[in-house]
Amino acid sequence: MTAPAEKLVEHALGLIVQSEVAPPRAARNALARLQQWIGAAPEHAAAADEARRRWQMLDGMSQDLRGHFDPPAVASPGRRNLLLSIAALGAATLAGRLGWRYWHAPVFSAGYSTRPAEMRQLSLPDAQPGSQLALGADTAIDVTLYRQRRVVRLDGGELRCDVAHDAARPFQVLTRDARIEVVGTLFNLRDRGGALSVGVERGQVRVALRDPRTGAAADAYGDPVDLVAGEVLEVRDGTALPVRRGDASALAAWRDGWLVFQDTPLREALATVNAYRPLPIVSADPRVDALRLSGRFPLRDSAGLLATLPQVLPLSVRMRADGSAELTLR
């Protein structure tokens, strides 16, 4: 639902105030003018509906004001006009604030997270049926639903979003580097502290990079990049790499028990792998971290992964006493 223009609402509210609290003759004239104005344009009718809702939100204000216009309290036309102006101005100001709060106040807010090796499926109360979110291991999000938009803040991890279509309420995912916005689509995100990866399975996604000059807390973004189904975008150090065609569903292969990497720096791949392991695979060598990993690996087969890494990369694996594993160059 789109909010009517505020100036139109205030105009309608002024006429409603007069029709409610002015003396009978003036009230009838105001009501006639209001009805004529409503019939002049469809947007006037919508503004009048919003104005009536706000007037009702002012609780007993209309009753209190009406008492000031009853004889003998109002002795002169000048005083009557002054009271009416004050009533209309006060109502418009207060109702405008109430209306702003109405449209900008959250209707739902919640935080969700998963532990290492845990995955979770959520259904949001934003539609019937609602948007479906799948959280990978060691992932944290905050969800806030408003009347005119839906916002998910990803604090790190992996997220799959199957968004319920609602043209009047865009769906936004906010990350440390970008804002991803859609109306209704299916897309995947991975952010393990290195590159932010966005892959679209269905529909279209708009990715706008955060302006690094404004700081992480500011909502300032640059020109957006549009992605369609089958396209993948990586954002590294605040810079968008060229969009590539690829298997966008691979970013959410963890849902089916797999981890898929394509020319991924080993440091970033290990951050994902370790989210699904009780004990980590570590490296203290930047040269190891810089190696690139490609392949498809079983999510729950830690021993198999450790056995495979030295076959595809020039690595040696040393098991530590605590059960973790350290990678070194051969």
C-alpha positions, 0 to 999 in steps of 0.5 A: 500500500502506497502512502498518500501525499502528506499535503493532500492528507493535511488538506483533508484533515483541515476540512475534517476538523472543521466538519467535526468541531465547527458550529453547525452551519460551518461544519456543513459547509466544510463537509460539503467542500470535503465531499466535493474535493474527494470526488475530484481525484482518486488520490483525494479519496485515499488522502481523506481515508488516511486523514480520517484514520489519523483523526480517529487516532487522536482519541477524544480530541474531537470531543474536547474541541467541540466543547469549546465551540458550544455556546456560550464558550465562544462569544465572537466570530473572531474567537471561533475562527482562532479556535478553529485554526488552532484545532486544525493546525494542532490536529494536522501537526499531531496527526502528521507525526502519528502518520509518520510513525505509523508508516515507519514503525516496525510491525515485526522485529526479531533476531535469529542465529545458528551455532557452528554445524547448525542450520535453520529454516524460517518463514517470515510473517510478511505474506501468506505464505511468507518469505522463506529464509534458510540460515547456514551454520554460524549465521546471524540475522536481524529481521525488521518488517515495516508497512512499506519495506522488509529489512534483513540485516546479515551479520555474517554467514550464509543465507538463502532468501526465497522472497514472497512477492510484494511490489509495495514492500521491497525486500532488502538485505543489508550487509557490511558491504552492500544493500541487496533489494528485491520484490520477489525472487530467490537468491543466495548470500555468503559472507564469511569475512572475505568476499561477499557473494550474491547469486540469483536463482530466480528473478532479479536482484539489485545490489548497491555497494555501501559508500566507504567514505560514509562509514559502516553505520551510514546508509549511503550507497553507490550506483546499483548492479542488477543481477538476473537468474544464473548470475553471481556477483562478488564484492571484495574489499568494497569493490564489485568484481565483474558479474559472471554466469554461474551456478547461483544455487552452489552458494546454498549447496550446504542445504543439500550437504555440500560445500562448493567453491570456485577459485575461492581463496583458501582463507575464505573457504576455510572460514566456510568449512569451519562453520560446519566443523566442531574443530577448525582447520587453521593456517598460520601462513599467508601463502597457504591462505592465498591458495585458490580452492575449487571443488565440491566437498561433502559437508559432514565428511571432515576426514575426507576433506582433510584427505582431499586437500593435499591432493588438490593443493600443495599442502600438508595436514598436521593434526593437533592434540586438541583435534584441530588440523593445521595446514602447511605448504609442502 
